[in-house]
């Protein structure tokens, strides 16, 4: 895995979720934590919903999100594109 510069708990690996930023040692994408935050959840509530994460991991993911907000927001929008996922499912391919 490649640690994302300046974010000790955030990494990316082209073999995990197509290389999007994730919490190191997990398959939890930064976009998920950002999505929960954008729904109004505070860090304690995010930790309750994702108990496998530590406070440091959640705060690192939020710091990464705020520094790369437009990139992560675009990833959230792409991941929520139901037409894209329907076409993908119908193609018979498997996600990476």
Buried (B, 14 or more C-beta within 10 A) or exposed (E): EEEBEEBEBBBBBEEBBEEBBBBBEBEBBBBBBBBBBEEEBEBEEBBEEBEEBEEEBBBBBBBBBEEBEEBBBEBBEEBEEEEEEEEEEEEEEEEE
